[in-house]
Amino acid sequence: MPPPMGGAHRAGPLKQSNKSHKTGQHRSKGAVDLANKGRVGVKVATGRSGQGHRWVQKRKDRKYQMTQLRNKKKAQVWAQKRALGAADAPPILTAWLDCQVQSPDLIPHLEALLGACDPDMLLRRTPRALHLACPRFKQRFAFVQPPTQDLLSVLDSAKVCDSIVFLCSALELESGGLAPALETILAAVLAQGLPTPPGFVLTDMADWPIKRQNAAKKTLLKALNQRFAIDKIFTCQTEAEALLFLRHLGSQKRRTNSLRQRRAHLVAEKVEFLGESALGTLKVTGFVRSQTLSADRLVHLPGLGSYQIQQIESARDEFPLDLHRRTGAHHADIDMGSSVGNVIATPNPTAQESLEMENEPDMFDGEQYLSPEEEALAQQTLLTDGPGPKTVVRVPKGTSEYQAAWIMDQARAAGEENESEEDDEEEDSDEEMIERELQDDDEDEPENEDEYETMTITSEANMDENYDEKHVNFAEEKQLLNKMKEARMEEMFPDEVDTPTDQTARQRFQKYRGLKSFRTSPWDYNENLTPDYARIFQFENFNRTKKRVLNEEVDGAEPGWYVSIYIKDFPQHMALEILANENASQPLVVYSMLPHENKMSVLNFVVKRHSLGHQDPIRSKERLIFHCGFRRFAACPIFSQHTNGSKHKYERFWRENATVVMTVFAPIVFPPANVVVYQELANGRHDLVGTGSLLSCDPNRLVIKRAVLSGAPFKVQKRSAVIRFMFFNREDIAWFKPIELRTKYGRRGHIKEPLGTHGHMKCIFDKPISQQDTVLLNLFKRVFPKWNYDPHVAKPSTGEDLMEDEGSEVLQLKKNPPKSIVKSKSTEDQMACD
């Protein structure tokens, strides 16, 4: 009951009394404010206080200030939303991906619906894109259609597009769900990072009842929500639905993509080649996006290399939002400050980035490490300036001089790798024996080639032989079987190595050392570096350089301008290839690189094995294809564990559902950057094997390989035991005596003395040892990546090519197969083994 009016509540005798807070030797803030009674110092009130004081505002003033800051942030967000596709901004770029297998191509029909959904819609088609200007939404749209079978074109489009729309057939979804090709493309696109969730449009539902259409949408929505959040599935069967879909594309909530927002890029609308010689100037016209495009920085074209800019020139925007500008009422450029055709920016010769990728080692530097072979080669180079000796190699008929040199260099590289990897005998396989058998079979073939004819066979007599010729590659299957066996043994007995009996252990493991503790024992990261480390660049402070580079302000073409970039010293054969593929909807993107991003260094990627790819073990130093940021390249990485500390254990295999750190020599990329890893199969197809991100650009990362020598107890007497089968001579026991021993049951000990001359030794342990225990000795050495960076990645085989190869029923009837065909098959197997 409330107390009566006019009286105050009085606490009873049982009222709880809390202990007062003790402020110590000083007064509390409340006591100080109570004693001041609102009085403020003169310096604080007049704003003349030092840095240690601040302006004291009233409560109402603070509320006003917070309201102003909030309104300012809201205005910035609204300005960014209104700028999407506006007249002074680049069009909203959307990519169509047709994932239908049997249904006809409906993209022209959908584009016609989008063009007719509004009476004021302006539509214009170019060889590379379809442009829509919608005065109703005050936005511009650009639609590109990369070939779905071309994986590289799809990934390049996904890196720059604002939205990606998948066209799916409702009939195919009802019969078999999401196609494997769609799942693979979707996983790769999501791993690269998208500013907006992908959109999905269902087709083949014009004659369906509403209930069946809703059921199909729910089925697809349920399957997609397991991967990412998606709000709605669209159907563009009428002009009203097309208008709703267009409104959705223009009002989507966008996430920040650091890789895209920090680098200016341009999607080509027009491409021209100027010049008649082998090197000319490539003129690329398009909208500048994200950041200011500077003429002093290098530009990178995925798959084509990095180049310098000759000049940036203003161009007339052919896709304006204003109708009067299209009809020629006025041609004023927006915020470009110059008329059409004028030069906006030219490079400064003193500030322009260099195309230098590698550091040139100083041959006269005494501290530079060089092997004896390289020292002899360097002395011969200094003494003789003439050309090197000619080498005669045997190559197939029709091989050009360039291909012959490539084959010779590949053989030399294989020989150098065999010499440098003498201590990796446990990782060898039977590849050489298989290749030798194939080569012997080739030599047995006759020199003359008989004529043969082609006809269709419907008989089932040779079905088994036909199946073997089409689907079975004996050399590849045997290689895979050996690799699976080695991976299984590595999983059961990690890092265990058999001590050789034909040579001493101190020679076999001369590059290894023992460590008291893998975590705390010191290891100098500048010790015994390979010669490749003299060719790379290293930062004194990577984080400080990154912060300075990202905060650097540049002058040039602003975002939203329609400009022409002149790229100098561009190869003519590459330009002809670009012009030939102009009508094939293959995107051409020009990226502006940050300073130092063209220099070679050591990159470390954190990659997790993807569930959609094959689950066979992948050996370390196998050739993989990386899509890192705006680059794609091939390299043979080394694997290591993703752990804390200064040293990281080397992994021989990349297993299923495992996360590893891949270390390669590659050009510098400032993180964050997403990474998608593919493996090129024998049939030329690229299989998605992992996704991840760039961990660091650090040449000092220590990747330590462990070799474990095992021995068995022969005689056991409490803490003392006689161990055998670890070494096979007395000298090796004395050599490895200082290294600590351990057992699989957790005992620790050391070698006391050798017994006899056949490898028996007496050991002492900290606790009694069991007879069934196993004694281990750990040896460590540092592993370095190999210099095998390849910027040229071959295009993967499309699904149509694979269907033609696998589904053809046409056989070749011949007495003796042509020798060229047999040689090409053995060469392909050899390349797969390498």
C-alpha positions in Angstrom: 0.0 0.0 0.0 1.4 3.4 -0.8 2.3 5.7 2.1 -0.3 8.3 3.1 0.0 11.8 1.6 2.1 14.1 3.7 4.2 11.4 5.4 7.5 9.9 4.4 8.5 6.2 4.6 10.7 5.3 7.5 12.9 2.2 7.5 12.3 -0.4 10.2 14.8 -1.8 12.7 15.5 -4.8 10.4 16.6 -2.6 7.4 19.7 -3.9 5.6 22.7 -1.7 5.9 25.4 -2.2 3.3 29.0 -1.6 4.0 30.2 1.7 2.6 32.9 1.8 -0.1 36.4 2.6 1.0 38.2 5.1 -1.2 41.5 4.8 0.6 43.6 7.9 1.2 41.8 10.1 -1.3 38.3 11.3 -1.7 35.9 9.8 -4.1 34.7 11.6 -7.2 31.3 12.0 -5.7 32.7 13.6 -2.6 34.8 16.0 -4.7 31.8 17.0 -6.8 29.7 17.5 -3.6 32.4 19.7 -2.1 32.8 21.8 -5.2 29.0 22.4 -5.5 29.1 23.0 -9.2 32.1 25.3 -9.2 34.5 24.9 -12.2 38.1 26.1 -12.6 38.8 29.2 -14.7 41.0 27.4 -17.2 38.5 24.6 -17.7 35.6 27.0 -18.1 37.4 29.2 -20.7 38.9 26.3 -22.6 42.5 27.4 -21.9 43.5 24.3 -20.0 46.4 22.1 -21.0 46.3 18.8 -22.8 45.4 17.0 -19.6 42.0 18.7 -19.3 39.0 18.8 -21.5 36.1 21.0 -22.2 33.4 20.4 -19.6 30.0 20.4 -21.4 26.6 20.4 -20.0 24.3 17.4 -20.3 22.2 19.1 -22.9 25.2 20.1 -25.0 26.5 16.5 -24.9 23.2 15.2 -26.1 23.2 17.7 -29.0 26.7 16.7 -29.9 25.8 13.0 -30.0 22.8 13.8 -32.1 24.9 15.7 -34.6 27.5 12.9 -34.9 24.7 10.3 -35.3 23.0 12.4 -38.1 26.4 12.9 -39.8 27.0 9.1 -39.9 23.4 8.6 -41.2 24.0 11.2 -43.9 27.2 9.5 -45.0 25.5 6.1 -45.2 22.6 7.6 -47.3 25.1 9.4 -49.5 26.9 6.1 -50.2 23.6 4.4 -51.0 22.5 7.2 -53.3 25.8 7.1 -55.1 25.4 3.5 -56.2 24.9 3.6 -59.9 24.3 7.3 -59.9 25.2 9.7 -62.7 28.6 10.5 -61.1 29.4 6.9 -60.1 30.1 3.8 -62.1 27.2 1.5 -63.0 26.2 -1.3 -60.8 28.0 -4.3 -62.3 26.1 -7.6 -62.3 27.2 -10.9 -63.7 24.8 -13.5 -65.1 25.8 -17.1 -64.5 23.7 -19.6 -66.4 23.8 -22.9 -64.5 21.2 -24.7 -66.6 22.3 -27.9 -68.2 19.5 -28.8 -70.6 17.3 -25.7 -70.6 17.8 -23.2 -73.4 19.6 -19.9 -72.9 17.1 -17.5 -71.3 19.5 -14.6 -70.7 18.4 -12.7 -73.8 14.8 -13.1 -72.8 15.5 -11.8 -69.3 17.5 -8.8 -70.6 14.6 -8.0 -72.9 12.2 -8.1 -69.9 14.6 -5.8 -67.9 14.7 -3.3 -70.8 10.9 -3.2 -71.2 9.9 -3.2 -67.5 9.9 0.6 -67.4 8.9 3.0 -70.3 11.8 5.3 -69.6 14.4 2.6 -69.5 17.4 3.2 -71.7 19.2 0.1 -73.1 22.4 -0.3 -75.0 24.5 -3.4 -75.8 28.2 -3.5 -76.3 30.4 -6.5 -77.2 31.4 -6.8 -73.5 28.3 -5.8 -71.5 24.6 -4.7 -71.6 24.0 -1.2 -70.1 20.7 -0.1 -68.6 19.8 3.4 -67.4 16.7 3.6 -65.2 15.6 7.2 -64.6 12.9 6.0 -62.2 15.5 4.6 -59.8 18.2 7.2 -60.8 20.6 4.3 -61.3 22.7 2.7 -64.0 23.3 -1.0 -64.4 25.7 -3.0 -66.4 25.3 -6.8 -67.0 28.0 -9.1 -68.1 27.8 -12.8 -69.0 31.0 -14.7 -68.5 31.0 -18.2 -69.9 30.0 -20.6 -67.2 32.3 -23.3 -68.5 35.3 -20.9 -68.3 36.3 -21.0 -64.6 38.9 -18.2 -64.9 36.4 -15.8 -66.5 33.8 -16.6 -63.8 36.4 -15.9 -61.0 37.6 -12.7 -62.6 34.1 -11.4 -63.0 33.2 -12.3 -59.4 36.2 -10.2 -58.1 34.9 -6.9 -59.5 31.1 -7.4 -59.8 28.7 -5.8 -57.3 26.2 -8.6 -57.6 26.1 -12.1 -59.1 22.9 -13.7 -60.3 22.6 -17.5 -60.9 20.1 -18.8 -63.3 18.8 -22.2 -62.2 16.2 -24.4 -63.8 13.3 -25.4 -61.6 12.9 -28.7 -63.5 16.6 -29.7 -62.9 16.3 -28.7 -59.2 13.3 -30.9 -58.7 15.0 -33.9 -60.3 18.5 -33.8 -58.9 18.9 -30.7 -56.6 21.9 -28.4 -57.0 24.3 -29.5 -59.7 27.9 -30.3 -58.7 29.2 -27.6 -61.1 27.0 -25.0 -59.5 28.1 -26.0 -56.0 31.8 -25.7 -57.0 31.4 -22.3 -58.7 29.3 -21.1 -55.7 31.9 -22.2 -53.2 34.8 -20.6 -55.1 32.8 -17.3 -55.6 31.9 -17.1 -51.9 35.5 -17.9 -50.9 36.8 -14.9 -52.9 34.4 -12.6 -51.2 31.3 -10.8 -52.5 30.0 -7.4 -51.4 26.4 -8.7 -51.7 24.8 -12.1 -51.3 24.3 -13.8 -54.6 20.9 -13.7 -56.3 19.0 -16.7 -57.7 16.5 -16.6 -60.5 14.4 -19.7 -61.2 13.3 -20.4 -64.8 11.1 -23.0 -66.5 8.1 -22.2 -64.3 5.9 -20.2 -66.6 3.3 -23.0 -66.9 3.5 -24.1 -63.2 0.7 -23.4 -60.7 1.5 -21.0 -57.9 1.7 -23.8 -55.3 4.3 -25.7 -57.2 6.3 -22.5 -57.8 6.4 -21.7 -54.1 7.4 -25.3 -53.2 10.3 -25.1 -55.7 11.5 -21.8 -54.2 11.4 -23.2 -50.6 13.4 -26.2 -51.7 16.1 -24.0 -53.2 16.0 -21.6 -50.3 16.5 -24.4 -47.8 19.4 -25.8 -49.7 21.1 -22.4 -50.0 20.5 -21.2 -46.4 22.9 -23.9 -45.2 25.8 -22.0 -46.9 24.8 -18.3 -46.5 21.9 -16.1 -45.6 19.6 -15.4 -48.5 16.2 -13.6 -48.3 14.3 -14.4 -51.5 14.3 -16.4 -54.7 13.3 -14.4 -57.8 11.4 -15.4 -60.9 11.5 -13.0 -63.9 8.5 -14.1 -65.9 6.7 -10.8 -66.2 7.8 -7.2 -66.5 6.6 -6.4 -63.0 8.8 -9.2 -61.6 11.7 -7.9 -63.6 11.2 -4.4 -62.2 11.2 -5.8 -58.6 14.4 -7.7 -59.3 16.0 -4.6 -60.7 15.0 -2.7 -57.6 16.5 -5.4 -55.5 19.9 -5.2 -57.3 20.0 -1.4 -56.8 19.1 -1.5 -53.1 21.1 -4.4 -51.7 23.0 -4.0 -48.5 26.7 -4.1 -49.3 29.6 -5.4 -47.2 33.1 -3.9 -47.2 35.6 -5.8 -49.3 39.0 -4.5 -48.3 40.9 -6.0 -51.2 38.5 -4.2 -53.7 38.1 -1.0 -51.8 41.8 -0.3 -51.4 42.8 -0.7 -55.1 41.5 1.1 -58.1 40.3 -1.1 -60.9 38.7 -0.7 -64.3 36.5 -3.1 -66.2 37.2 -2.8 -69.9 34.4 -1.5 -72.1 36.6 -0.9 -75.2 40.0 -2.3 -76.0 42.3 -1.1 -78.8 45.9 -1.9 -79.7 48.1 0.9 -81.1 51.3 -0.1 -82.9 52.6 -2.5 -85.5 55.6 -3.9 -83.8 55.9 -6.8 -81.3 55.4 -4.3 -78.4 52.8 -1.6 -78.6 50.3 0.4 -76.5 47.1 -1.1 -75.3 44.2 1.4 -74.9 41.6 0.3 -72.4 38.5 2.4 -71.8 36.1 2.0 -68.9 34.8 3.4 -65.5 37.3 3.9 -62.7 36.1 2.1 -59.5 36.8 2.2 -55.7 39.9 4.4 -55.6 41.8 7.1 -57.5 43.7 5.7 -60.4 47.3 7.0 -60.4 49.5 7.0 -63.5 52.6 6.4 -61.3 51.5 3.0 -60.1 51.7 -0.3 -62.0 48.6 -2.0 -63.4 48.0 -5.7 -63.4 46.0 -7.7 -65.9 45.1 -11.2 -64.5 46.8 -13.8 -66.6 48.6 -11.2 -68.8 51.2 -9.6 -66.4 52.0 -6.2 -64.9 52.8 -3.1 -66.9 53.4 0.6 -66.7 50.9 3.4 -67.6 51.8 5.8 -70.4 49.0 8.2 -69.7 45.4 8.5 -68.6 43.0 10.3 -70.9 39.4 11.4 -70.4 36.7 9.8 -72.6 33.1 10.6 -73.4 30.6 8.7 -71.2 28.5 6.7 -73.7 26.1 5.5 -71.0 24.8 8.6 -69.2 21.8 8.5 -66.9 20.4 11.8 -68.3 18.4 11.4 -71.5 19.4 14.9 -72.8 23.1 13.8 -72.7 22.2 10.8 -74.8 20.4 12.9 -77.4 23.3 15.3 -77.6 21.7 18.3 -75.8 24.9 18.9 -73.9 28.1 16.9 -73.4 29.5 18.3 -70.1 31.5 15.8 -68.2 30.9 15.2 -64.5 33.6 16.4 -62.2 36.3 15.6 -64.7 37.7 19.1 -64.9 38.6 18.8 -68.6 37.1 18.2 -72.0 36.9 14.8 -73.7 40.2 13.6 -75.1 42.4 15.6 -72.8 45.2 14.0 -70.8 44.2 13.7 -67.1 47.5 12.3 -65.7 50.9 11.3 -66.9 53.5 9.4 -64.9 56.3 11.2 -63.1 59.6 9.6 -64.2 61.1 9.9 -60.7 58.0 8.6 -58.8 56.8 5.9 -61.2 56.9 2.3 -59.9 59.5 0.0 -61.5 58.8 -3.3 -63.1 61.6 -4.9 -61.2 60.4 -8.1 -59.5 63.6 -9.8 -58.3 66.6 -8.4 -56.4 70.0 -8.9 -58.1 72.4 -10.6 -55.7 75.8 -9.0 -55.2 78.3 -11.6 -56.4 81.2 -9.8 -54.7 79.5 -9.7 -51.3 81.4 -12.0 -48.9 78.4 -12.6 -46.7 76.3 -13.8 -49.7 75.8 -17.5 -49.5 76.5 -19.3 -52.8 76.9 -23.0 -53.5 80.2 -24.2 -55.0 78.5 -24.8 -58.4 77.1 -21.3 -58.5 80.4 -19.8 -57.5 82.1 -21.7 -60.4 79.3 -20.6 -62.8 79.6 -16.9 -61.6 83.4 -17.0 -62.2 82.9 -18.4 -65.7 80.3 -15.7 -66.5 82.7 -13.0 -65.3 85.5 -14.3 -67.4 83.6 -15.1 -70.6 81.0 -12.8 -72.1 80.2 -15.0 -75.1 77.1 -17.2 -75.4 76.9 -20.4 -73.4 77.7 -23.8 -74.9 75.0 -25.4 -77.1 73.2 -28.5 -75.9 71.8 -31.1 -78.2 68.5 -32.6 -76.9 66.2 -35.1 -78.5 62.6 -33.7 -78.8 59.5 -34.9 -80.7 59.0 -33.8 -84.3 57.5 -30.4 -84.9 59.0 -29.0 -81.7 60.0 -25.4 -81.9 63.2 -23.9 -80.5 61.3 -22.4 -77.6 59.7 -25.7 -76.7 63.0 -27.5 -76.9 64.6 -25.0 -74.5 61.6 -25.4 -72.2 62.1 -29.2 -72.2 65.8 -28.9 -71.6 65.2 -26.5 -68.7 62.6 -28.8 -67.2 65.0 -31.7 -67.3 67.8 -29.6 -65.7 65.4 -28.4 -63.0 64.4 -32.0 -62.2 68.1 -32.9 -61.9 68.8 -30.0 -59.5 65.9 -31.0 -57.4 67.1 -34.6 -57.2 70.5 -33.4 -56.1 69.1 -31.0 -53.4 66.6 -33.5 -52.1 69.0 -36.4 -51.3 67.7 -36.6 -47.7 64.1 -37.0 -48.7 64.3 -40.7 -49.7 61.3 -41.5 -47.7 59.1 -39.4 -50.0 60.3 -41.0 -53.3 58.0 -43.1 -55.4 58.1 -45.3 -58.5 57.5 -42.5 -60.9 60.8 -42.8 -62.7 60.3 -46.6 -63.2 56.8 -46.0 -64.7 58.1 -43.3 -67.0 61.0 -45.5 -68.1 58.5 -48.3 -68.9 56.4 -45.9 -71.0 59.4 -44.7 -72.8 60.5 -48.3 -73.6 57.1 -48.9 -75.0 57.4 -45.9 -77.2 60.8 -47.0 -78.5 59.3 -50.4 -79.5 56.8 -48.7 -81.9 57.7 -48.7 -85.6 58.9 -45.6 -87.2 56.5 -45.6 -90.1 52.9 -44.5 -89.6 50.2 -46.5 -91.5 47.1 -44.8 -92.7 43.9 -45.4 -90.6 40.3 -44.7 -91.0 37.6 -43.6 -88.6 34.3 -45.5 -88.2 31.6 -46.0 -85.6 31.5 -49.4 -83.8 28.3 -50.6 -82.2 29.6 -54.1 -81.2 30.2 -54.9 -77.6 33.2 -57.1 -78.2 35.8 -54.5 -77.4 34.0 -52.6 -74.7 36.5 -53.5 -72.0 39.5 -52.4 -74.1 37.6 -49.2 -75.1 36.9 -48.5 -71.4 40.6 -48.9 -70.5 41.7 -46.6 -73.3 39.2 -43.9 -72.3 39.1 -44.0 -68.5 42.1 -45.9 -67.2 45.6 -44.3 -66.8 47.7 -47.0 -65.3 50.7 -44.8 -64.5 48.5 -42.2 -62.8 46.6 -44.8 -60.8 49.8 -46.5 -59.6 51.3 -43.1 -58.6 48.1 -42.3 -56.6 48.2 -45.7 -54.9 51.8 -45.2 -53.8 50.9 -41.8 -52.5 48.0 -43.1 -50.5 50.1 -45.8 -49.0 52.8 -43.2 -48.0 50.1 -41.0 -46.5 48.7 -43.9 -44.5 52.1 -44.8 -43.2 52.7 -41.2 -42.3 49.4 -41.0 -40.4 50.2 -44.2 -38.5 53.9 -43.4 -37.8 54.3 -39.6 -38.1 57.7 -38.5 -39.2 59.4 -41.9 -38.6 62.3 -42.6 -40.9 64.2 -45.8 -41.3 67.9 -45.6 -40.7 69.8 -46.6 -43.8 72.1 -49.6 -43.7 74.2 -48.8 -46.8 75.5 -45.5 -45.4 76.2 -44.0 -42.0 73.4 -42.1 -40.2 75.6 -39.1 -39.6 76.0 -38.7 -43.4 72.3 -39.4 -44.1 71.2 -36.8 -41.5 74.0 -34.4 -41.7 71.6 -31.4 -42.3 69.6 -32.3 -39.2 70.1 -31.2 -35.6 68.7 -32.0 -32.2 66.7 -29.6 -30.0 66.2 -29.6 -26.3 62.7 -28.1 -26.8 60.9 -27.6 -30.1 59.0 -24.6 -28.6 61.7 -22.8 -26.7 65.1 -23.7 -28.2 66.6 -20.9 -30.3 67.0 -21.1 -34.1 68.6 -18.3 -36.1 66.3 -17.6 -39.1 69.2 -16.1 -41.1 71.3 -19.3 -40.9 72.1 -21.3 -44.0 69.7 -19.5 -46.3 69.3 -20.8 -49.8 70.5 -18.7 -52.8 66.8 -17.9 -53.6 66.6 -15.7 -50.5 69.1 -13.3 -52.1 66.5 -12.6 -54.9 63.6 -11.5 -52.8 62.7 -8.3 -50.9 62.0 -8.1 -47.2 60.5 -5.3 -45.1 62.1 -3.9 -42.1 58.7 -3.4 -40.5 55.9 -4.8 -42.7 53.0 -3.4 -40.6 54.4 0.1 -40.7 55.0 0.0 -44.5 51.4 -1.3 -45.0 50.0 1.5 -43.0 52.0 4.1 -44.9 51.1 2.7 -48.3 47.3 2.5 -47.5 47.2 6.0 -46.2 49.1 7.5 -49.1 47.1 10.0 -51.2 47.6 10.0 -55.0 46.4 12.1 -57.9 44.8 10.9 -61.0 41.4 9.7 -62.3 38.7 9.8 -59.6 36.2 7.0 -59.1 33.2 7.2 -61.5 35.2 8.8 -64.3 35.0 7.3 -67.8 38.7 7.3 -68.9 41.1 5.6 -71.3 44.3 4.0 -70.0 47.3 3.7 -72.3 49.4 0.7 -71.2 52.8 0.8 -72.8 55.1 -2.0 -73.9 52.2 -4.5 -74.2 52.9 -7.6 -76.3 51.1 -7.7 -79.6 50.2 -11.4 -79.5 48.4 -10.9 -76.1 46.5 -8.0 -77.5 45.3 -10.0 -80.5 44.1 -12.7 -78.1 42.1 -10.2 -76.1 40.6 -8.7 -79.3 39.7 -12.2 -80.5 37.8 -13.0 -77.3 36.0 -9.6 -77.2 32.7 -11.1 -78.4 33.0 -14.1 -76.0 32.1 -12.0 -73.0 35.4 -12.8 -71.3 36.1 -9.9 -68.8 39.3 -7.8 -69.0 40.0 -6.1 -65.7 42.9 -3.6 -65.0 44.0 -3.4 -61.4 46.1 -0.6 -60.0 48.7 -2.1 -57.7 49.9 -0.7 -54.5 53.6 0.1 -54.1 55.9 -2.9 -53.7 53.2 -5.3 -54.9 55.2 -6.3 -57.9 58.3 -7.4 -55.9 59.0 -11.0 -55.0 58.9 -12.2 -51.4 57.7 -15.2 -49.3 54.0 -15.4 -48.8 52.2 -17.6 -46.2 48.6 -18.7 -46.8 46.3 -20.3 -44.2 44.2 -22.8 -46.3 41.6 -25.4 -45.2 40.8 -28.4 -47.3 37.5 -28.0 -49.1 34.8 -30.7 -48.9 33.8 -30.4 -52.6 37.2 -31.3 -54.0 38.7 -34.8 -54.2 39.9 -36.1 -50.8 43.1 -37.8 -51.9 46.1 -36.7 -50.0 48.2 -34.0 -51.5 51.9 -34.2 -51.1 53.9 -31.2 -50.1 55.7 -29.5 -53.1 53.0 -30.6 -55.5 52.0 -28.0 -58.1 48.9 -26.1 -57.1 47.1 -23.1 -58.6 46.5 -20.1 -56.4 43.9 -17.3 -56.8 45.2 -14.7 -54.3 43.5 -11.4 -54.5 43.8 -10.0 -58.0 46.5 -12.5 -59.0 46.5 -16.1 -60.1 49.7 -18.1 -60.4 51.0 -21.7 -60.0 53.6 -22.8 -57.5 54.7 -25.8 -55.5 54.2 -24.8 -51.8 55.5 -26.4 -48.7 53.0 -27.3 -45.9 53.4 -26.5 -42.2 51.2 -26.5 -39.1 49.2 -23.4 -38.3 50.4 -22.9 -34.7 51.8 -20.2 -32.4 55.4 -19.8 -31.6 58.5 -19.1 -33.6 58.9 -22.6 -35.2 56.3 -24.5 -37.2 56.4 -28.2 -38.0 56.6 -29.3 -41.6 53.7 -31.4 -42.9 54.4 -34.0 -45.6 50.8 -34.4 -46.7 47.7 -32.3 -46.8 44.9 -34.5 -45.6 41.1 -34.4 -45.5 39.5 -31.6 -43.5 43.0 -30.3 -42.4 44.2 -26.7 -42.2 47.8 -26.0 -43.2 50.0 -23.0 -43.9 51.4 -22.9 -47.4 54.6 -21.1 -48.0 55.6 -20.0 -51.6 57.7 -17.5 -53.4 55.3 -15.0 -54.9 54.8 -11.2 -55.4 53.9 -9.2 -52.4 50.2 -8.7 -51.5 49.1 -6.6 -48.6 46.6 -8.4 -46.5 43.7 -9.0 -46.1 43.3 -11.1 -49.2 41.3 -14.3 -49.8 42.9 -17.3 -51.4 41.3 -20.1 -53.5 43.5 -23.1 -54.3 43.0 -25.5 -57.2 44.8 -28.6 -58.4 45.2 -29.3 -62.1 44.2 -32.8 -62.9 45.5 -35.0 -65.7 42.6 -34.3 -67.9 43.2 -30.5 -67.7 40.4 -29.8 -65.3 40.9 -27.6 -62.2 39.6 -29.1 -59.0 38.9 -27.0 -56.0 40.9 -28.3 -53.0 41.0 -25.5 -50.5 40.1 -22.0 -49.5 41.7 -19.6 -47.0 43.4 -16.2 -46.6 46.8 -14.6 -46.7 48.5 -15.0 -43.3 51.6 -12.9 -43.7 54.4 -11.8 -46.0 57.3 -13.0 -43.9 60.5 -14.7 -45.2 61.6 -15.4 -41.6 58.9 -18.0 -40.9 60.7 -21.1 -39.7 59.3 -24.3 -41.2 61.1 -27.2 -39.4 61.0 -30.7 -40.7 61.2 -33.5 -38.2 62.8 -37.0 -38.7 62.2 -39.6 -36.0 64.6 -42.5 -35.6 63.1 -45.5 -33.8 64.7 -48.3 -31.9 63.4 -51.3 -29.9 64.5 -52.4 -26.4 66.6 -55.6 -26.4 67.3 -56.0 -22.7 65.5 -54.0 -19.9 66.7 -53.5 -16.3 64.4 -51.0 -14.6 65.6 -47.6 -15.8 68.4 -49.0 -17.9 67.9 -50.7 -21.3 69.9 -51.9 -24.3 68.4 -50.4 -27.5 69.0 -51.8 -31.0 67.9 -51.1 -34.6 68.3 -47.3 -34.2 71.9 -47.3 -35.4 74.0 -49.9 -37.1 77.6 -48.8 -36.2 79.5 -47.5 -33.2 80.4 -44.2 -34.7 76.8 -43.1 -35.3 76.0 -43.7 -31.6 78.8 -41.5 -30.5 77.8 -38.8 -33.0 74.1 -38.6 -31.8 74.9 -39.2 -28.1 74.2 -35.6 -26.9 70.6 -35.7 -28.2 67.8 -36.6 -25.7 65.7 -39.7 -26.2 62.0 -40.2 -25.6 59.6 -43.1 -25.8 56.0 -43.5 -26.9 55.0 -44.1 -23.3 56.4 -40.8 -22.2 59.8 -41.7 -20.8 62.8 -39.5 -21.3 66.5 -40.5 -21.3 69.9 -40.3 -23.0 72.5 -42.5 -24.5 75.1 -43.7 -22.0 77.5 -45.8 -24.1 77.7 -47.9 -27.2 77.9 -51.7 -26.9 79.7 -53.7 -29.5 80.1 -52.6 -33.1 76.7 -53.4 -34.6 74.6 -50.5 -33.2 73.6 -51.7 -29.7 73.7 -49.0 -27.1 73.0 -48.7 -23.4 70.5 -46.0 -22.4 69.3 -44.5 -19.1 65.7 -43.2 -18.6 64.0 -41.1 -16.0 61.5 -43.9 -15.1 61.4 -47.7 -15.6 60.9 -48.6 -19.2 58.6 -51.3 -20.6 59.7 -54.1 -23.0 57.0 -53.2 -25.5 57.9 -49.5 -25.6 59.6 -47.8 -28.5 62.5 -45.5 -28.2 62.6 -42.4 -30.4 65.2 -39.8 -31.3 64.0 -36.5 -32.9 66.1 -34.7 -35.5 65.2 -31.3 -37.0 66.1 -29.3 -40.1 64.7 -26.2 -41.7 62.8 -26.5 -45.0 62.8 -23.8 -47.6 60.3 -23.3 -50.5 61.4 -23.8 -54.1 61.6 -21.0 -56.6 58.9 -22.3 -59.0 56.5 -19.3 -59.3 54.7 -19.5 -62.6 52.4 -16.5 -63.5 51.0 -18.2 -66.6 48.1 -20.5 -65.7 46.7 -22.6 -68.5 42.9 -22.4 -69.0 41.1 -25.4 -67.5 39.3 -27.9 -69.8 35.7 -27.1 -70.1 32.9 -29.5 -69.5 32.2 -29.7 -73.2 35.7 -30.8 -73.9 35.5 -33.5 -71.2 32.2 -34.7 -72.6 33.7 -35.0 -76.0 36.7 -36.9 -74.7 34.8 -39.3 -72.4 31.5 -39.7 -74.2 32.7 -40.3 -77.8 31.8 -43.6 -79.4 34.2 -43.2 -82.4 37.1 -45.5 -82.4 40.2 -45.4 -84.7 40.9 -48.6 -86.5 44.6 -49.0 -87.3 47.3 -51.6 -87.5 49.9 -49.6 -85.6 49.1 -46.5 -83.7 51.0 -43.3 -84.8 54.1 -42.7 -82.9 53.2 -39.1 -82.2 50.1 -40.1 -80.3 52.0 -42.5 -78.1 54.7 -39.9 -77.4 52.2 -37.3 -76.5 50.5 -39.6 -74.0 53.8 -40.5 -72.3 54.8 -36.8 -72.2 51.4 -36.0 -70.6 52.0 -38.7 -68.0 55.5 -37.4 -67.3 54.2 -33.9 -66.8 51.5 -35.2 -64.4 54.2 -37.0 -62.4 56.4 -33.9 -62.3 
